[in-house]
Amino acid sequence: MKNYPGNIKHNEGIPNDTNHQYSPADKAFPNHTEIQLYERLFWSTFSHLTEISRKILLLHWDNYSIDEISEILNVSEAFVEKWKLLSTHIFIKAVKNHEDYDQLH
């Protein structure tokens, strides 16, 4: 059994084309203010989810399978699947309704 991870892995913004030269104007590298907005939007929204939702999403984002998540949390696979879908829906809706969302898109 795997240990519960304490971090979120983030692979976005990693270029697939290693020959491409990125400039500061590229969206792949947001400026400091944008990064702060993304972080505030993410964490303020994420912190309002229930504890079980946060645990399931963190494990899911760390590429744990439904079976592994159910084993770690000692709940059924059906419970994990239902809460993963529900939590994802709630999280996305909350992000889109966040006051900072319009500033980033």
C-alpha positions as CSV (number, residue, x, y, z in Angstrom):
1,M,0.0,0.0,0.0
2,K,1.3,3.5,-0.9
3,N,1.7,6.3,1.6
4,Y,-0.7,9.2,1.5
5,P,1.0,11.9,-0.6
6,G,1.3,15.4,0.9
7,N,1.7,17.4,-2.3
8,I,0.2,18.0,-5.7
9,K,2.2,17.2,-8.7
10,H,2.1,19.8,-11.5
11,N,3.2,19.1,-15.0
12,E,1.4,21.9,-16.9
13,G,3.6,24.4,-18.8
14,I,6.3,21.8,-19.6
15,P,7.1,22.3,-23.3
16,N,6.9,19.2,-25.5
17,D,9.2,20.7,-28.1
18,T,12.6,21.1,-26.5
19,N,13.8,23.3,-29.5
20,H,11.3,26.0,-28.8
21,Q,12.7,29.1,-27.2
22,Y,10.2,30.7,-24.8
23,S,10.0,34.4,-24.2
24,P,8.6,36.1,-21.1
25,A,5.5,36.9,-23.1
26,D,4.7,33.2,-23.6
27,K,1.6,32.1,-21.7
28,A,3.5,28.9,-20.7
29,F,5.3,31.2,-18.2
30,P,2.8,33.4,-16.4
31,N,4.1,36.5,-14.6
32,H,4.3,36.7,-10.9
33,T,0.9,38.4,-10.5
34,E,-0.8,35.7,-12.5
35,I,0.9,33.0,-10.5
36,Q,-0.4,34.6,-7.3
37,L,-3.9,34.8,-8.7
38,Y,-3.8,31.2,-9.7
39,E,-2.6,30.1,-6.3
40,R,-5.2,32.3,-4.5
41,L,-7.9,31.0,-6.7
42,F,-6.9,27.4,-6.4
43,W,-6.3,27.3,-2.6
44,S,-9.2,29.4,-1.6
45,T,-11.5,27.3,-3.6
46,F,-9.9,24.0,-2.7
47,S,-10.0,24.8,1.0
48,H,-13.8,25.1,0.9
49,L,-14.2,21.4,-0.2
50,T,-15.0,18.8,2.4
51,E,-12.1,16.9,3.9
52,I,-13.0,13.7,2.0
53,S,-13.3,15.6,-1.3
54,R,-9.8,17.2,-0.8
55,K,-8.2,13.8,0.1
56,I,-9.8,12.0,-2.9
57,L,-8.8,14.8,-5.3
58,L,-5.2,15.0,-4.0
59,L,-4.8,11.3,-4.4
60,H,-6.5,11.3,-7.8
61,W,-4.2,14.2,-9.0
62,D,-1.2,12.2,-7.8
63,N,-2.3,9.4,-10.2
64,Y,-3.6,6.9,-7.6
65,S,-6.2,4.5,-9.0
66,I,-9.7,4.3,-7.6
67,D,-8.7,1.0,-6.0
68,E,-5.7,2.5,-4.3
69,I,-7.7,5.5,-3.1
70,S,-10.4,3.3,-1.7
71,E,-7.7,1.2,0.1
72,I,-5.9,4.3,1.5
73,L,-9.1,5.9,2.8
74,N,-10.8,2.6,3.8
75,V,-13.9,3.2,1.7
76,S,-15.6,1.4,-1.2
77,E,-14.5,2.0,-4.8
78,A,-18.0,3.1,-5.6
79,F,-17.8,5.8,-2.9
80,V,-14.5,7.0,-4.3
81,E,-15.8,7.1,-7.8
82,K,-18.9,9.0,-6.8
83,W,-17.1,11.5,-4.6
84,K,-14.3,12.0,-7.2
85,L,-16.8,13.0,-9.8
86,L,-18.9,15.1,-7.5
87,S,-15.9,16.8,-6.0
88,T,-14.4,17.6,-9.4
89,H,-17.7,19.1,-10.6
90,I,-18.0,21.2,-7.4
91,F,-14.4,22.3,-7.6
92,I,-14.6,23.4,-11.3
93,K,-17.8,25.2,-10.7
94,A,-16.4,27.0,-7.7
95,V,-13.2,28.0,-9.6
96,K,-15.3,29.4,-12.4
97,N,-17.4,31.4,-9.9
98,H,-14.3,32.7,-8.0
99,E,-13.8,36.5,-8.1
100,D,-10.3,36.1,-9.6
101,Y,-11.3,33.8,-12.4
102,D,-12.2,36.5,-14.9
103,Q,-8.8,38.2,-14.4
104,L,-7.1,35.1,-15.6
105,H,-9.2,34.3,-18.7
